[in-house]
Amino acid sequence: MTLKLRITVFISVLFTILFGMACGIVLLLFSKFRKDEFRQRLEEKALTTIRLLIDVKEVDKQLLKIIDQNTINKLYNEKTLVFDADYKLIYSSLDDTKINWTTNDLDYLKKNKTFLKKEGENEIYGFFYDTNEQDYYALISANDDAGKRKLSFLIYLLLGAYAVFTSIAWILCFYTTRKLLRPLDIFQQTISQINEYNLEKRFIVDEKSTNEIELISKEFNFLLGRIEEAYQKQKDFTAQASHELRTPLARISAQLENQINAAEEKDKPVLKTTFQNINQLNELISSLLILSRIDTHKTGSTELVRIDETLYKAIEKVHLETPSFKAILYLDDESLTEEMLMIKGNPFLLETAFYNLLKNAATYSHNQQASIKISFPGNKICIHIINNGIVLTEGEQKKLFQPFMRGANAKTKTGLGLGLRIVQRILNFYGYTIHYKVTEGLNQFTINF
C-alpha cells in the first residue's frame, strides 16, 4: 500500500469512527433525555391526579375521569391507578389499558418513593405521595409514542447523515490527499528518470518554499551534483588512461609482429602468444573507450540509420575475422519500405552493438552460425539473433549483461566479458532494449527498437 493511500485510508477511517461515535453519543443523550422527559410528564400527571382527587373537594372521581379524557396533554395509551394507605384502589382512569401490579410494587414505592419500569410498549411510573393525614400511591402507565417517533426520526436522520457525510469525507480525502501529495508523485517520477545517462537532470524547486518535499528536492539536487562530479571524474580518468595506453600498445604490437616475421621457428610460438595477449589488451582498451564515450555522452552525432545496412556491415566485419561464420536473415514482411527500416542512433555504435552480438554467436554456437529475424510488431522493430550454443543457466542469465561476466560455456573460449555489456549500454543510451531467453533449446537475443 502506497503512503498516499495509507494516509487517505487512515484519515477517512478516523473520520468515520469519530463521526460514528458522535452520532452514537447524540443518540444516547437524546434517548436519555426522552426517557427523563417522559418520566417527568408521568410524575406531573400522577401528582396532578392525586391532588385533584384529594385536595380539591369539588372534584369527584367521575369529574376527574372526564378531565382525564379531555386533557390537552393526554398521554398515549394512558392508564392511571391511585391507591390509599391500605393499598385499596380509590381511582382508576376510564381507558381499557391494564396495569399489572402487585403489593410488592406498592411496598417498593413506600420505601423508595418512585420507580419506572417497562412493560411491553408501555412504561409504568410509580409515585408515592405523602400527606400529613394519609399516604397515597399512584401507578400510571403510558406509551411515549411521540417521543419514540422523535427518537426513530433522529435515528434515521443520523444514519442518513452518517452515510452521506462519510461518503463525502472519503471522496474529499482521496481528492485532497492526491492534490497535496502531487509534488511527491512528481518527485518520484523525476527520480525514476535519473540514471547513469542523465545525471545532469535536476529537480525543479522553489528556493523560497519551506515545503518538506521541496527541501528534500533541494538536498537531492546537491547530492546529484556531487555524484555527477565524482562519476565524471572516474569516467574521464578511464577515457584518458585508455587513450594514452593505445599508442604504446600499438607500437608494441607492431614491433612484435616484426619480431615474429624475423624470429626463428622455435621462438615464434612464444612471440605469437605474446602478440595475442597484446591484441586482447588492445581490444579491452577499445571496449573501455567505447563505454567511456557512452558514459560521457561523447557518442558523435545521432542520425537516421537503416537497420538492415548496419546489420550487413556487422556481418561482413565478423566474417572477415571468422571466415566460417554464416548468418541467415529472415524478414517477416517482404513488402518493406525504406522508412520502416530507419532508426535513430550513431551508425558506428549501432554497428558495434550488432558486431558484438554476432561475434558472440560465432564464438559460442556449435556451427558458427546465427539466424537473424526482423519482425515488425505494432510500431516497433524487433531483431531476434538466435544461435545453437550451450544455453545459459538461470543464474548466468541474471548476470549476463554485467561487465566481465563469463559463463561456464566460455571456459575454452577467449574473450573479455565486455561485449554484451557494451551492447546493452549502446542500446539503452538510445532508449532501446535487449533481452535474452531460451527458445526451444536455443539462445535468443531480442532487440526492441
Legacy VTK file of the C-alpha trace (Angstrom):
# vtk DataFile Version 3.0
C-alpha trace
ASCII
DATASET POLYDATA
POINTS 449 float
0.000 0.000 0.000
1.374 3.401 -1.004
1.961 6.164 1.526
-0.685 8.298 -0.170
-3.270 5.541 0.075
-2.322 4.800 3.687
-2.769 8.457 4.679
-6.085 8.653 2.838
-7.447 5.480 4.392
-6.199 6.444 7.869
-7.832 9.901 7.806
-11.039 8.559 6.256
-11.343 5.708 8.757
-10.562 8.081 11.631
-13.283 10.495 10.488
-15.728 7.611 10.013
-15.075 6.309 13.532
-15.213 9.763 15.190
-18.373 10.786 13.332
-19.948 7.427 14.174
-19.063 7.919 17.842
-20.519 11.446 17.747
-23.755 10.140 16.219
-23.879 7.394 18.852
-23.339 9.884 21.691
-26.081 12.164 20.317
-28.424 9.190 20.059
-27.682 8.031 23.616
-28.106 11.537 25.051
-31.394 12.083 23.233
-32.654 8.659 24.312
-31.863 9.519 27.950
-33.445 12.961 27.525
-36.630 11.382 26.102
-36.784 8.914 28.948
-36.235 11.599 31.619
-38.760 13.932 29.980
-41.371 11.187 29.772
-40.757 10.262 33.389
-41.236 13.874 34.388
-44.510 14.042 32.455
-45.730 10.869 34.126
-44.775 12.257 37.519
-46.622 15.506 36.852
-49.655 13.573 35.651
-49.657 11.332 38.748
-49.163 14.267 41.104
-51.917 16.308 39.437
-54.346 13.378 39.591
-53.728 12.780 43.310
-54.030 16.473 44.182
-57.244 16.881 42.238
-58.639 13.773 43.830
-57.667 14.622 47.403
-57.179 18.359 47.780
-59.990 19.710 45.591
-63.274 18.778 47.218
-65.331 19.939 44.239
-63.714 17.299 42.019
-65.151 13.823 42.413
-63.984 10.640 40.739
-66.420 10.968 37.841
-65.348 14.531 37.099
-61.691 13.522 37.350
-62.273 10.837 34.745
-63.866 13.415 32.444
-60.860 15.693 33.000
-58.542 12.776 32.174
-60.417 12.109 28.965
-60.252 15.717 27.766
-56.837 16.830 28.998
-54.779 18.552 26.347
-51.617 16.657 27.251
-53.295 13.267 27.311
-50.679 10.526 27.180
-50.956 7.779 24.583
-52.438 4.525 25.911
-52.625 6.021 29.373
-53.937 4.252 32.498
-53.856 5.764 35.998
-54.398 3.949 39.297
-54.455 5.582 42.719
-54.288 3.620 45.981
-54.737 4.678 49.593
-52.506 3.743 52.506
-54.197 0.334 52.798
-53.414 -0.475 49.160
-57.069 -0.036 48.281
-57.764 1.163 44.746
-59.570 4.501 45.083
-59.308 5.698 41.477
-58.931 4.148 38.039
-58.991 6.032 34.730
-61.522 5.069 32.085
-59.396 3.607 29.274
-59.092 -0.142 28.798
-55.339 -0.369 29.362
-54.462 -2.693 32.195
-51.625 -2.293 34.638
-50.141 -5.439 36.064
-49.325 -4.587 39.653
-48.671 -6.337 42.932
-48.447 -5.318 46.557
-44.680 -5.683 46.175
-44.769 -2.710 43.791
-46.563 -0.611 46.416
-44.178 -1.807 49.125
-41.273 -0.762 46.918
-42.927 2.615 46.384
-43.390 3.145 50.109
-39.707 2.537 50.611
-38.166 4.206 47.502
-40.866 6.848 46.711
-40.693 6.313 42.899
-39.892 3.726 40.263
-40.028 3.385 36.492
-40.259 0.096 34.673
-41.090 -1.063 31.185
-43.945 -3.404 30.340
-44.279 -4.162 26.647
-44.643 -0.925 24.711
-45.728 0.957 27.830
-43.723 2.401 30.655
-45.090 2.272 34.214
-44.255 5.029 36.655
-44.897 4.599 40.381
-45.248 7.619 42.639
-45.614 7.820 46.446
-47.486 10.860 47.775
-47.184 11.545 51.497
-49.633 13.919 53.205
-49.986 14.782 56.862
-53.160 12.741 57.100
-52.661 9.796 54.728
-50.321 8.211 52.232
-51.267 7.638 48.572
-49.779 5.543 45.817
-50.152 6.241 42.107
-49.339 3.940 39.214
-49.522 5.468 35.774
-48.893 3.567 32.568
-48.470 5.159 29.165
-46.657 4.795 25.847
-44.376 7.653 24.823
-45.421 7.408 21.201
-44.396 10.963 20.320
-41.003 10.625 21.982
-40.339 7.307 20.268
-41.283 8.782 16.897
-38.818 11.588 17.518
-36.175 9.049 18.519
-36.855 6.986 15.375
-36.673 10.110 13.232
-33.373 11.046 14.867
-32.004 7.536 14.223
-32.899 7.705 10.521
-31.564 11.250 10.321
-28.233 10.285 11.899
-27.915 7.169 9.739
-28.561 9.199 6.609
-26.155 11.938 7.702
-23.556 9.294 8.615
-23.801 7.629 5.199
-23.760 10.911 3.254
-21.037 12.715 5.180
-18.714 9.718 5.484
-19.009 9.160 1.727
-18.259 12.839 1.086
-15.367 12.672 3.577
-13.820 9.650 1.812
-14.116 11.310 -1.615
-12.752 14.655 -0.400
-9.970 12.913 1.496
-8.874 10.978 -1.588
-9.022 14.115 -3.722
-7.276 16.366 -1.173
-4.536 13.840 -0.364
-3.888 13.266 -4.036
-3.635 17.014 -4.648
-1.478 17.741 -1.598
0.897 14.858 -2.331
1.149 15.634 -6.024
4.675 17.089 -5.503
5.667 13.719 -4.032
4.473 11.968 -7.207
6.482 14.407 -9.320
9.475 13.790 -7.060
9.142 10.019 -7.526
8.710 10.322 -11.303
11.784 12.526 -11.565
13.873 10.096 -9.518
12.772 7.185 -11.708
14.021 9.044 -14.785
17.517 9.626 -13.396
20.149 7.076 -14.412
23.795 6.995 -15.395
22.945 8.600 -18.741
21.296 11.763 -17.356
22.917 12.552 -14.033
22.718 16.215 -15.007
18.941 16.137 -14.527
17.738 18.226 -11.572
14.513 18.750 -9.644
12.629 21.966 -10.270
12.332 23.652 -6.876
11.130 26.942 -5.453
14.041 28.357 -3.476
11.688 30.301 -1.177
9.446 27.340 -0.395
9.513 25.700 3.037
7.577 22.661 1.872
9.247 19.470 3.114
9.205 17.887 -0.348
10.817 20.997 -1.841
13.520 20.864 0.845
14.197 17.195 0.079
14.366 18.053 -3.635
16.993 20.715 -2.916
19.101 18.215 -0.989
18.748 15.686 -3.806
19.962 18.302 -6.265
23.086 18.842 -4.153
23.568 15.082 -3.877
23.155 14.559 -7.624
25.686 17.305 -8.275
28.292 15.586 -6.112
27.548 12.178 -7.643
27.762 13.567 -11.180
31.077 15.236 -10.425
32.589 12.055 -8.943
31.171 9.900 -11.740
32.508 12.243 -14.404
35.983 12.282 -12.867
36.036 8.482 -12.862
34.945 8.253 -16.496
37.353 10.963 -17.614
40.214 9.104 -15.966
39.178 5.830 -17.647
38.938 7.515 -21.038
42.258 9.335 -20.705
44.089 6.276 -19.391
42.685 4.073 -22.141
43.550 6.617 -24.795
47.099 7.035 -23.518
47.634 3.259 -23.423
46.609 2.716 -27.031
49.694 4.343 -28.561
52.383 2.335 -26.715
50.379 -0.863 -27.187
50.119 -0.208 -30.918
53.906 0.226 -31.066
54.449 -2.977 -29.090
52.107 -4.847 -31.447
53.959 -3.584 -34.499
57.329 -4.469 -33.012
56.131 -7.969 -32.030
54.749 -8.544 -35.496
58.153 -7.652 -36.980
59.864 -9.900 -34.440
57.588 -12.814 -35.356
58.419 -12.432 -39.035
62.178 -12.303 -38.312
62.325 -14.861 -35.483
63.330 -18.482 -35.743
60.638 -21.143 -35.688
61.398 -22.191 -32.115
60.818 -18.650 -30.838
57.644 -17.919 -32.817
55.094 -19.693 -30.509
56.087 -17.540 -27.545
56.027 -14.370 -29.614
52.649 -15.267 -31.133
51.190 -15.881 -27.681
52.503 -12.525 -26.518
51.119 -10.886 -29.670
47.668 -12.404 -28.972
47.780 -11.104 -25.409
48.689 -7.624 -26.646
45.778 -7.733 -29.129
43.445 -8.835 -26.365
44.655 -5.937 -24.244
44.051 -3.612 -27.202
40.547 -4.983 -27.524
39.944 -4.383 -23.818
41.111 -0.789 -24.082
38.937 -0.207 -27.151
35.939 -1.608 -25.267
36.657 0.631 -22.281
36.890 3.620 -24.589
33.530 2.801 -26.130
31.926 2.509 -22.669
33.604 5.739 -21.642
32.274 7.548 -24.707
28.760 6.363 -23.880
29.060 7.327 -20.211
30.330 10.814 -21.060
27.797 11.232 -23.923
30.632 11.645 -26.415
28.997 9.368 -28.952
29.074 11.563 -32.005
26.043 12.660 -33.981
22.662 10.935 -33.864
21.053 10.357 -37.253
18.651 8.104 -39.064
20.274 4.736 -39.735
18.990 1.987 -41.981
18.979 -1.080 -39.788
19.491 -3.753 -42.473
22.534 -1.994 -43.910
24.057 -1.698 -40.450
23.459 -5.433 -39.921
25.161 -6.298 -43.228
28.231 -4.250 -42.257
28.431 -6.018 -38.894
28.075 -9.436 -40.611
30.889 -8.617 -43.034
33.122 -7.499 -40.173
32.554 -10.757 -38.250
33.039 -12.774 -41.449
36.451 -11.158 -42.030
37.577 -12.303 -38.579
35.812 -15.689 -38.751
35.514 -16.801 -42.409
33.439 -19.869 -41.449
30.743 -17.675 -39.831
27.361 -17.796 -41.545
24.375 -15.518 -40.940
20.851 -16.275 -42.195
18.484 -13.284 -42.384
14.662 -13.610 -42.254
12.129 -10.828 -42.835
8.563 -11.162 -41.546
7.256 -8.630 -44.018
8.725 -8.696 -47.519
6.773 -5.606 -48.629
9.049 -3.338 -46.660
9.675 0.306 -47.307
12.866 2.180 -46.527
11.074 4.218 -43.832
10.140 1.042 -41.946
13.808 0.136 -41.517
15.034 3.500 -40.279
16.051 4.025 -36.629
17.809 6.827 -34.750
21.335 6.382 -33.473
25.024 6.642 -34.171
25.984 4.363 -37.097
29.333 3.334 -35.597
27.853 2.465 -32.175
24.897 0.548 -33.627
27.262 -1.393 -35.907
29.417 -2.125 -32.851
26.380 -3.469 -30.977
25.403 -5.795 -33.853
29.022 -6.829 -34.310
29.365 -7.876 -30.671
26.126 -9.885 -30.767
27.088 -11.664 -33.999
30.640 -12.251 -32.796
29.154 -13.780 -29.658
27.089 -16.139 -31.848
30.119 -17.037 -33.967
32.193 -17.775 -30.857
29.731 -19.758 -28.767
27.468 -21.528 -31.315
28.190 -25.116 -32.247
28.155 -24.447 -36.006
29.388 -20.802 -36.073
26.048 -19.733 -37.428
23.413 -17.163 -36.438
19.799 -16.774 -37.502
18.642 -13.150 -37.720
14.907 -12.477 -37.828
13.460 -8.977 -38.308
9.817 -8.516 -37.310
7.504 -5.506 -37.045
5.005 -5.924 -34.160
2.907 -2.783 -33.914
5.025 0.293 -34.499
8.219 -1.374 -33.305
11.116 -3.116 -34.986
12.318 -6.329 -33.331
15.523 -8.130 -34.220
15.991 -11.704 -32.967
19.515 -13.154 -33.120
19.485 -16.905 -32.457
22.316 -19.418 -32.130
22.520 -23.075 -31.089
25.266 -22.754 -28.480
25.097 -24.006 -24.892
22.179 -22.248 -23.193
22.815 -20.265 -20.042
21.604 -21.232 -16.604
19.141 -19.016 -14.715
21.944 -17.685 -12.527
24.066 -16.814 -15.565
21.101 -15.145 -17.274
20.667 -12.732 -14.334
24.316 -11.610 -14.646
24.508 -11.794 -18.443
24.904 -8.063 -19.092
27.256 -7.352 -16.195
30.842 -6.333 -17.097
33.446 -9.097 -17.260
30.771 -11.746 -16.815
31.667 -15.055 -18.481
29.539 -18.184 -18.278
30.525 -21.819 -17.990
30.451 -22.121 -21.799
33.312 -19.578 -22.091
35.991 -21.596 -20.296
37.611 -22.760 -23.538
36.949 -19.505 -25.431
38.942 -16.295 -25.482
37.095 -13.130 -24.552
36.808 -10.270 -22.110
33.200 -10.467 -20.922
32.531 -6.885 -22.066
30.830 -7.467 -25.414
27.246 -7.866 -24.182
27.745 -5.069 -21.638
28.715 -2.742 -24.485
25.673 -3.877 -26.495
23.310 -3.121 -23.614
24.851 0.281 -22.857
24.673 1.358 -26.513
21.057 0.298 -26.916
19.930 1.727 -23.575
21.603 5.025 -24.393
19.187 5.452 -27.317
16.186 4.108 -25.396
16.248 0.628 -26.975
16.163 -2.651 -25.038
17.732 -6.099 -25.313
16.570 -9.330 -23.668
17.865 -12.873 -23.568
15.767 -16.022 -23.357
15.975 -19.698 -24.199
13.630 -20.662 -27.059
13.301 -24.348 -27.958
16.773 -25.045 -26.578
18.366 -22.159 -28.489
19.909 -18.885 -27.314
17.829 -15.911 -28.444
18.685 -12.226 -28.055
15.786 -9.866 -28.838
16.356 -6.167 -29.520
13.349 -3.846 -29.446
13.677 -0.588 -31.399
LINES 1 450
449 0 1 2 3 4 5 6 7 8 9 10 11 12 13 14 15 16 17 18 19 20 21 22 23 24 25 26 27 28 29 30 31 32 33 34 35 36 37 38 39 40 41 42 43 44 45 46 47 48 49 50 51 52 53 54 55 56 57 58 59 60 61 62 63 64 65 66 67 68 69 70 71 72 73 74 75 76 77 78 79 80 81 82 83 84 85 86 87 88 89 90 91 92 93 94 95 96 97 98 99 100 101 102 103 104 105 106 107 108 109 110 111 112 113 114 115 116 117 118 119 120 121 122 123 124 125 126 127 128 129 130 131 132 133 134 135 136 137 138 139 140 141 142 143 144 145 146 147 148 149 150 151 152 153 154 155 156 157 158 159 160 161 162 163 164 165 166 167 168 169 170 171 172 173 174 175 176 177 178 179 180 181 182 183 184 185 186 187 188 189 190 191 192 193 194 195 196 197 198 199 200 201 202 203 204 205 206 207 208 209 210 211 212 213 214 215 216 217 218 219 220 221 222 223 224 225 226 227 228 229 230 231 232 233 234 235 236 237 238 239 240 241 242 243 244 245 246 247 248 249 250 251 252 253 254 255 256 257 258 259 260 261 262 263 264 265 266 267 268 269 270 271 272 273 274 275 276 277 278 279 280 281 282 283 284 285 286 287 288 289 290 291 292 293 294 295 296 297 298 299 300 301 302 303 304 305 306 307 308 309 310 311 312 313 314 315 316 317 318 319 320 321 322 323 324 325 326 327 328 329 330 331 332 333 334 335 336 337 338 339 340 341 342 343 344 345 346 347 348 349 350 351 352 353 354 355 356 357 358 359 360 361 362 363 364 365 366 367 368 369 370 371 372 373 374 375 376 377 378 379 380 381 382 383 384 385 386 387 388 389 390 391 392 393 394 395 396 397 398 399 400 401 402 403 404 405 406 407 408 409 410 411 412 413 414 415 416 417 418 419 420 421 422 423 424 425 426 427 428 429 430 431 432 433 434 435 436 437 438 439 440 441 442 443 444 445 446 447 448
